Amino acid sequence: VQLVESGGGLVQPGGSLRLSCAASGFTFSSYVMRWFRQAPGKERELVAAISNAGGGTVYADSVKGRFTISGDNAKNTVYLQMNSLMPEDTAIYYCCAWALKPKPTYWGQGTQVTVSS
């Protein structure tokens, strides 16, 4: 099983990034895909989620209207389009695959996003 994130980097405030999470080794369409982030000294927080089965999405209030989560079941990939980035978006972003028990939860290794001028 693998979740491989990419697309992080350094961007100026107001800029955009698109994160990708390529999944393999499990039935992608059966899972809810989530993006979490963790800033230094803070707890990991849920940013956005999408159901691969129905396409429903949820967002943290702090990113609503700026971030968009999407998935491509044919490519087993989930994306996080991040626009109007702010310094407080700086964090390590993690991809997570979740399903009801007894299915296990899977995590990626994380990708750093830094928003700074």
N, C-alpha and C positions, 0 to 999 in steps of 0.2 A: 504494500500500500504506500502510495506517495501523494503528497500535496506539495507542489512546488510553486512558490510565489515568485513573481517578478514584477518589475516596473517601478520599484521604489527609487528614490533619489533625492536630490536637493532641488528645491524649486522656490522661487520668490513668492512672497504673499500676493494673492490674487491669481496665481498660476494654477495649472492643472496637471494632474498625473492620472494614468490609468494603470491600476494594478491587475495582474492576472494570476489565477491559481489553476494550474493544470493538475488534474486528478487522475490517478490510475490505481488499479488493483481492487476496486470495489464497484458496486452497482451505483453509479453516480446518480441516476435518475430516482433512486429511492431515498435520497438524502436531502436534508436541508443544509444549504451551504451558508456559512456565516463568516463575516469579517469582524475580527476583534482588533483592538489596538491597545498598546500599553506604553504610556509615557513614563519617563524616569520618575521614580518615587510615587507612582500612582498605580491603582489596581487596573487589571485588564478590563476593558469595557467592550460591550457589543456595539458595533458600528452599524451593521446592516445584515440582513438575512434574506434568502430567497429559497422558496420551495422548488426543487427541481421537478417535482411532479405537477404542481399546479401553477407555478409562477408567481405566487403571492410574495410580497415583499414587506419588510419592516425596516424602519430606520430609527436610529437614535435622534432625539430632538436636536442635538447639536449639529447634525449633518443634513437634516431634512432640507430639501431644496438645493443642496450643493453637491451631494453625492448620489450616484445611481448605481445600484447593483443589478447585474444581469448575468444570465447563464446561457451556455451553449451545450445542450446535451449531446449533440453530435461530436463535439470536440472535448467533452468532459472538462469543460473549463468554465470558471466563474470569474467575472470581472467586477472591479470597483472603479467607476469613473469619478474622479474627485475634482471638482471645480471650485473656484473662489477659495482656494486654500488659505488658511490662516496659520500663524505661528503655533496656535494651540492645537493644531492638527498634527504637530510633530510627534511621532511615536513609531514604535515597531508595529507593523500591521501583520496580523496572522490570519490565515485562512483555516477554517474549521468545517469538517463534515460531520453532521449530527443526524442521528435517527433514533427512533424509539428503541428502548432496550428490547431484546438483548444485543442489538447491533452496537458495535463499538463506536466511539467518537475518535476522529482522526484530526491531527493538527499538522500544519505546515511549519517550516522553520522560521518564518517571519521575514519581512522585508522592511528596511528602514525608510521612513519618509521624514524629511527635514524641510520645514518651511521657514526660510530665513532670507533676509535681504543682505 
